[in-house]
Each structure stands twice: as structure tokens, then as C-alpha cells.
């Protein structure tokens, strides 16, 4: 039996499409499966060029497969066949057979159906395309990590946020390369727990602290990353940037706190008005009542004394109204800040002269320790108000025979002005709220002098308008030092 006869018998029994070709690629024999697959019989196709029969003659690479110049012993290629709107694939494998005796060389080939394989490959390519499309365009941050929390793949959005050139540059890195140790360690611990337990973390809010000082916020879901056998080999995460939302929430929270503070200030404001106006008016009513009903029984000195008290009470009410109006103008930004270069010594001396009578009435001496040539850029009206309030308070709370010192110190970047007294001092539990309207209080002086209680609050507002700070050091029965600073660069 000849080799070709054996081959013919062999291909007929093959479980796939099979045929023999001449050395030039002409069809010699085919099996029944070939006939069925191509819906042709051997008589109709014998002698035809195999590549032309497959309609591949427009493909230069395929034409060369059966060319005499091709000395390969094996020829392999894939073939796409369309019949009755159905698409199928064959993987052809030809082997060259040397003819014996007078027989010519020929080829024997088998076509295996790989349609299912190609469909899977096509689907895989589609999936890969869609996956890449997702990773390149989704605004969320997506990442895959191995069992040691090293990045395997990240989305383009995450690469952009990490400020690296491309997603590929992140491969092999960890969170420790991008974030501070504290944040990276927490992320690492979370991922190790996921790998250990298989449990996911869903919609957790994370504060990301970057090595360059940036702080961002994300809402993250992390799940186990498994292989095709279900074994956990890492983690997979999706993070959504919520920095804007967090900033908005923080801003809203601050606004709410500010609103509560303003409401508290407003309530306190009305409380001050009600309390500090009611008390002096009660006194005024009492004094006026005495004058109306008892004036005929009063001596000239008694009338004079009553009118003096009446005048004092009216001054107190007027000062309260002045302070309230001044404070109101500050809150509305209705007071113009108009700084100019002035000699601070001259300003302080003028204020001391105005209150010299008050000091002499209590036998209090006022000492000045201020360089004559000291000049600074200030709003004269505001700073005069500050010094006037601090001085009147010092006089008010210093015992008769005491002393007050006003001094100015030239610091490197600021001028520090202090009003020092040796008076009664301030209780420790009241120091923290001296400059807080919501904790407003007013006390009588050593000679029972009254005050509005708003003076120090106005001082704080005016000093801060200059970019400075006001502070107090005090000790009971030893005195107080009120100081404020004015930056030189204002």
C-alpha cells in the first residue's frame, strides 16, 4: 500500500477537517468532514489552489505559505470561515511529506475547530478593552495590590493624583512610597486583615496624608483579590475623592459654630444692654424722685450732692452707650482703619493728662517709661481708645496711694506697650474671659467706681485690627499688667 493511500485512509478517519495538497498547494484529497464543513465535494475542488479556495489569495503572507521558497517542514495558520452568516475558525497544521520512488512530494493537513477558543479570546480582548477604558477614564481611583500591598495596577486618575507620569510607574511601589508612615501603616494593616479574613471594608472614610504635606480625603471600599481558584492573592480597592465634600462640611461646621457664636454674642449684647442700662436708670429714677418730692426739705449742699450723683449716673449711662455704639460699628466694619506714623510717647502723655485728675483723687502716681523718639504706624483713634481703657481700668482697680506705670518696649518686629498697676489683681477663674463678650462681666473699682465691662473687648478688637495681640498677667492683691503689641510692618 502506497504512502498516499495510507494518508488518504488516515485523513478519512481523522476527527477533524483534513486534506492533502500537492507541493504547490493544490488540493489532492479531502475527508468527509472537509466536505461537510465547506459544503463541497472532492470532484468540485480537486486541483484547486488551496489558498484561493479559502479566499486568502489577497493576503500576501498566506500566499507565500505554499510557495516553493518556503522550506519550512510545517505550516500553521488560522482561518476564519463564514458560511450562512455563521462564523467559525479553523487552526490549520500542514506537514510536508517527501514522496518515495516516483511519487511527488505533498502535504498533509488537519484543520481543528478553534471557534470556541477564538470567541473566548475575542471576549477577553473586549473585556480587556473595556477594563482599560474604565481604568483610563473613570474618575474614581482604582488599584490592585499583591499580598504584600505592592501596587499591581492603578487607574490613570490615581496616577494623576499621585502625581506620577503613568500608571505603570506605580507598579511595585507601596503606600509607604507615597504617604506619611502613619497613613501608610493604617492602609497596610487594613489590607493585611482583608487578606487574612476575606472580609471587605466598605465605604470607609480615609484621610490621606502625603509625603509632600498634602491632605486629601477619600471614601474607600477594599475587597479581597482572588485568583481563578478562589485563593486570595492581594486586595482590590476603589476610592472616591471626597476632599471637596469634607472641606464643604468643615466650612459648614465652622459657619454653624460662627453662627452659634454670633447668636451667643447677640444674646449677651442684649443682656448687657438690659442689665447695664437698667441699673443706672433705677438710680436715676431714685435721685430724680428725691429731687421732685423732697427738694423743699433739702439743703443747698444736699441738692448739689444729689445733682452730682445724678450727673455721675448719667455719665455712666452715656459711656455705656458710647461703648455699645463703638462695638456695633466694629462689628459692621463701619470704623475706618486709617494708620499713620505717630510719636507714641506724645499720644500716651495726652491721655495721661486727661485722666490726671482721676488719679490725683485717689492719690495714684502715674510713671511713664517710653522713649521720646519712638514712632510707629497706628490708627491714632483706635490706639488712643486702647490706652485710655487700660489706664482708666488701672486707676479704677488700684488702691489709693498706689502707682501705675506705662512703658513701651522696642522688640525686633513689634512695639510692646504695657500698663502696669499694683492694684487688686484679677481672680484666676476670670482671666480667660476678660476679652470675651459671651463671658462679659463688670466689677466695681476700689472706690466703688462703675464700668461698662465693654472696654477690654473694644481694646482686643482694635489691637487685632492692627495685627497685634493683647494679653494680661495678674496676681491677686499684687496688681496686673495689661500689654498689647503693634507689628512694625503694619
Buried (B, 14 or more C-beta within 10 A) or exposed (E): EEBBEEBBEBBBEBEBBBBBBBBBBBBBBBBEBBBEBBEBEBEEBEEBBBBBBBEBEEEEEBBEBBEEEEEEEEBEBEBEBEEEEEEBBBBBBBEBBEEEEEEEEBBBBBBBBBBEEBEEEEEEEEEEEEEEEEBEEBEBBBBBBBEEBBBBBBBBBBBEBBEBEEBEEBEEBBBBBBBBEEBBEBBBEBBBBBBEEEEEBEEEEBEBBBEEEEEBBBBBBBBBBEEEEEEBBBBBBBBBBBBEEBEEEEEEEEEEEEEEEEEBBEEBBEEBEEEBBEBBEEBBEBBEEBBEEEEEEBEEEEBEEBEEBBEBBBEBBEBBBEBBEBBEEBBEEEBEEEBEEBBBBEBBBEBBEEBEEBBEEBEBEBEBEBBEEBEBBBBEEBBBBBBBBBBBBBBBBBBEEBBBBBBBBEEEEBBBBBBBBBBBBBEEEEBEEBBBBBEBEBBEBBBEBBBBBBBBBBBBBBBEBBEBBBBBBBEEEEBBBBBBBBBEEB
